Amino acid sequence: MKRRSRRRSVRVLLLLAVALAVAVIFLPLRREQPELQPVAAHKPEAPPDLEKLRERFTAGVDALQRGDGVAAVRILSSVDFGSRAVEQYR
């Protein structure tokens, strides 16, 4: 009788030891990761003469992304850099 209860006690203790070891190893791994906040896109600085063209240009790019090629060509062809060479803006 004592032998049976001793075996049962050893089994219970081993089971508890294994459960404790699993908890110690895996619970720290389950910590929630901090939620990343979206970062606002940096608005690049532009010369004042280009700043006034920003709305038309972004409207043309939006039309391209929507798949409306005719509207994109119409809007983007209205963007005029004047006498400046485009290379100056790069």
Backbone as CSV, one residue per row, in Angstrom:
resi,resn,N_x,N_y,N_z,CA_x,CA_y,CA_z,C_x,C_y,C_z
1,MET,0.806,-1.176,0.000,0.000,0.000,0.000,0.861,1.256,0.000
2,LYS,1.900,1.237,0.848,2.781,2.390,0.901,3.527,2.561,-0.414
3,ARG,3.851,1.451,-1.044,4.584,1.510,-2.296,3.732,2.176,-3.380
4,ARG,2.433,1.873,-3.422,1.526,2.468,-4.399,1.398,3.975,-4.187
5,SER,1.213,4.370,-2.975,1.057,5.795,-2.691,2.370,6.547,-2.955
6,ARG,3.481,5.882,-2.704,4.765,6.515,-2.970,4.956,6.709,-4.484
7,ARG,4.604,5.698,-5.293,4.708,5.819,-6.748,3.787,6.930,-7.252
8,ARG,2.608,6.982,-6.719,1.652,8.016,-7.113,2.198,9.399,-6.752
9,SER,2.781,9.519,-5.588,3.357,10.800,-5.153,4.504,11.212,-6.063
10,VAL,5.341,10.252,-6.444,6.457,10.545,-7.332,5.939,10.978,-8.696
11,ARG,4.928,10.317,-9.198,4.346,10.678,-10.497,3.742,12.081,-10.452
12,VAL,3.033,12.380,-9.404,2.423,13.706,-9.266,3.504,14.773,-9.180
13,LEU,4.542,14.520,-8.412,5.632,15.487,-8.283,6.353,15.682,-9.617
14,LEU,6.584,14.589,-10.349,7.222,14.704,-11.662,6.344,15.500,-12.631
15,LEU,5.052,15.222,-12.595,4.124,15.948,-13.455,4.121,17.445,-13.118
16,LEU,4.118,17.768,-11.850,4.161,19.168,-11.435,5.484,19.836,-11.830
17,ALA,6.577,19.095,-11.724,7.880,19.641,-12.090,7.942,19.929,-13.591
18,VAL,7.410,19.007,-14.389,7.391,19.213,-15.843,6.493,20.396,-16.192
19,ALA,5.334,20.490,-15.564,4.419,21.607,-15.836,5.071,22.934,-15.454
20,LEU,5.754,22.958,-14.321,6.439,24.178,-13.895,7.555,24.550,-14.876
21,ALA,8.306,23.563,-15.342,9.382,23.826,-16.294,8.828,24.378,-17.609
22,VAL,7.740,23.816,-18.079,7.112,24.293,-19.316,6.635,25.730,-19.126
23,ALA,6.020,26.011,-17.978,5.524,27.357,-17.712,6.675,28.362,-17.658
24,VAL,7.757,27.993,-17.031,8.903,28.903,-16.907,9.532,29.167,-18.270
25,ILE,9.550,28.186,-19.135,10.191,28.342,-20.441,9.289,29.083,-21.428
26,PHE,8.012,28.715,-21.501,7.158,29.213,-22.571,6.340,30.443,-22.224
27,LEU,6.049,30.706,-20.985,5.248,31.886,-20.660,5.951,33.199,-20.993
28,PRO,7.238,33.340,-20.757,7.872,34.598,-21.178,7.844,34.804,-22.687
29,LEU,7.797,33.731,-23.449,7.754,33.848,-24.904,6.400,34.340,-25.400
30,ARG,5.361,34.168,-24.600,4.016,34.532,-25.019,3.664,35.977,-24.702
31,ARG,4.593,36.731,-24.162,4.304,38.133,-23.850,3.865,38.841,-25.113
32,GLU,2.909,39.719,-24.947,2.402,40.445,-26.105,3.444,41.445,-26.578
33,GLN,3.580,41.498,-27.883,4.496,42.452,-28.482,3.819,43.822,-28.495
34,PRO,4.570,44.875,-28.259,3.951,46.202,-28.294,3.437,46.500,-29.693
35,GLU,2.274,47.108,-29.739,1.658,47.415,-31.028,2.385,48.594,-31.663
36,LEU,2.789,48.419,-32.900,3.513,49.463,-33.599,2.538,50.507,-34.114
37,GLN,2.875,51.742,-33.878,2.049,52.843,-34.359,2.500,53.222,-35.767
38,PRO,1.546,53.439,-36.666,1.946,53.828,-38.019,2.609,55.206,-37.994
39,VAL,3.645,55.321,-38.780,4.384,56.575,-38.853,3.889,57.345,-40.065
40,ALA,3.587,58.615,-39.851,3.120,59.447,-40.957,4.262,59.649,-41.943
41,ALA,3.923,59.588,-43.199,4.928,59.768,-44.239,5.462,61.191,-44.185
42,HIS,6.751,61.305,-44.351,7.388,62.615,-44.336,7.039,63.358,-45.619
43,LYS,6.551,64.553,-45.458,6.197,65.352,-46.617,7.449,66.113,-47.055
44,PRO,8.015,65.757,-48.207,9.253,66.409,-48.629,9.026,67.891,-48.919
45,GLU,10.048,68.648,-48.630,9.974,70.074,-48.899,10.152,70.308,-50.394
46,ALA,9.413,71.255,-50.904,9.492,71.572,-52.324,9.609,73.084,-52.473
47,PRO,10.234,73.523,-53.538,10.269,74.961,-53.791,8.842,75.490,-53.947
48,PRO,8.624,76.765,-53.649,7.259,77.314,-53.704,6.579,77.142,-55.058
49,ASP,7.343,77.229,-56.148,6.707,77.079,-57.452,6.252,75.649,-57.711
50,LEU,6.885,74.677,-57.056,6.435,73.289,-57.205,5.318,72.951,-56.229
51,GLU,5.278,73.652,-55.117,4.244,73.378,-54.108,2.855,73.560,-54.697
52,LYS,2.712,74.531,-55.575,1.386,74.767,-56.166,0.998,73.666,-57.161
53,LEU,1.967,72.869,-57.627,1.671,71.772,-58.564,1.389,70.442,-57.847
54,ARG,1.613,70.406,-56.536,1.490,69.155,-55.781,0.103,68.525,-55.906
55,GLU,-0.940,69.319,-55.778,-2.309,68.765,-55.821,-2.620,68.130,-57.171
56,ARG,-2.239,68.806,-58.247,-2.510,68.234,-59.578,-1.703,66.963,-59.810
57,PHE,-0.452,66.983,-59.368,0.396,65.805,-59.550,-0.149,64.610,-58.769
58,THR,-0.518,64.821,-57.499,-1.054,63.705,-56.704,-2.396,63.232,-57.256
59,ALA,-3.181,64.146,-57.829,-4.437,63.720,-58.459,-4.153,62.824,-59.659
60,GLY,-3.112,63.157,-60.428,-2.735,62.316,-61.570,-2.229,60.956,-61.140
61,VAL,-1.428,60.918,-60.074,-0.930,59.635,-59.562,-2.092,58.797,-59.028
62,ASP,-3.036,59.434,-58.347,-4.212,58.706,-57.856,-5.013,58.120,-59.018
63,ALA,-5.147,58.872,-60.092,-5.860,58.360,-61.268,-5.141,57.148,-61.850
64,LEU,-3.818,57.182,-61.864,-3.058,56.022,-62.337,-3.308,54.799,-61.455
65,GLN,-3.313,55.012,-60.155,-3.513,53.894,-59.234,-4.922,53.330,-59.328
66,ARG,-5.881,54.146,-59.696,-7.249,53.660,-59.897,-7.400,52.926,-61.219
67,GLY,-6.424,53.096,-62.103,-6.494,52.447,-63.412,-7.164,53.310,-64.462
68,ASP,-7.361,54.591,-64.175,-7.993,55.520,-65.113,-6.899,56.239,-65.894
69,GLY,-6.410,55.603,-66.955,-5.294,56.133,-67.728,-5.596,57.424,-68.446
70,VAL,-6.818,57.560,-68.959,-7.181,58.766,-69.714,-7.150,59.984,-68.794
71,ALA,-7.729,59.850,-67.620,-7.730,60.963,-66.669,-6.317,61.258,-66.184
72,ALA,-5.505,60.221,-65.993,-4.130,60.422,-65.531,-3.325,61.207,-66.562
73,VAL,-3.473,60.865,-67.839,-2.755,61.589,-68.889,-3.226,63.034,-68.950
74,ARG,-4.522,63.233,-68.849,-5.072,64.591,-68.906,-4.552,65.438,-67.743
75,ILE,-4.549,64.875,-66.543,-4.125,65.632,-65.358,-2.614,65.850,-65.368
76,LEU,-1.855,64.789,-65.639,-0.396,64.918,-65.582,0.163,65.763,-66.726
77,SER,-0.523,65.805,-67.860,-0.030,66.647,-68.951,-0.261,68.126,-68.655
78,SER,-1.117,68.430,-67.692,-1.337,69.832,-67.326,-0.276,70.352,-66.366
79,VAL,0.572,69.454,-65.846,1.642,69.875,-64.943,2.763,70.471,-65.786
80,ASP,3.093,71.726,-65.502,4.103,72.439,-66.292,5.186,72.950,-65.349
81,PHE,6.429,72.629,-65.662,7.550,73.070,-64.836,8.073,74.437,-65.261
82,GLY,7.508,75.013,-66.256,7.941,76.338,-66.699,9.282,76.262,-67.400
83,SER,10.118,77.256,-67.133,11.407,77.342,-67.831,12.491,76.487,-67.156
84,ARG,12.210,75.922,-66.003,13.206,75.119,-65.290,13.361,73.746,-65.943
85,ALA,14.571,73.260,-65.913,14.826,71.890,-66.386,14.420,70.927,-65.294
86,VAL,13.879,69.805,-65.670,13.417,68.822,-64.685,14.572,68.321,-63.836
87,GLU,15.769,68.288,-64.390,16.936,67.794,-63.649,17.225,68.623,-62.411
88,GLN,16.803,69.869,-62.383,17.039,70.718,-61.210,16.269,70.223,-59.983
89,TYR,15.217,69.462,-60.188,14.357,69.024,-59.087,14.803,67.708,-58.473
90,ARG,15.739,67.040,-59.076,16.167,65.728,-58.560,17.204,65.873,-57.494
